[in-house]
Amino acid sequence: MSRSLRGGLATKIQAVVDAQGHSKRLGLTAGQAHDGQVAETLLDHLGPCTIVLADKAYDADCTRASIEDQGATPNIPQKSNQRCKSCFSKSLYRERSLIERFFSKPKHFGRIATRYDKLAENFLAMVQLASIRLWLRNYESTP
């Protein structure tokens, strides 16, 4: 991660979320950077028989190959300019709403919503703390 990346309105949060909607890995990219730049580092610890649901920004041959090399299956919609068609399930892709719901939850924490932190390391740390708090919230209410 670049040291010059600053938290701000243009910073994008990238996340790997499990089937329960809890974050497993988090990363930041600059607002003008392509989402696929951080894909290789976020998706390097996949288990076998894992299904990866991602949006079109992650539709790249190298990303698909990296996912498949780990024994996982990519379920990524194809960009309109792709020539080779790959396997894609719309019904599985509907589960991606879990990821979108995850992204809405940290925004309830004022420091993340307003992005006061100037350094990327500090902003990422706050996102990680908010994610931990959300993860713990599920276990506080269980008997």
Secondary structure, 3 states (H helix, E strand, C coil): CCCCCECCCCCEEEEEECCCCCEEEEEEECCCCCHHHHHHHHCCCCCCCCEEECCHHHCCHHHHHHHHHCCCEEECCCCCCCCCCCCCCHHHHHHHHHHHHHHHCHHHCHHHHHCCCCEHHHHHHHHHHHHHHHHHHHHHCCC
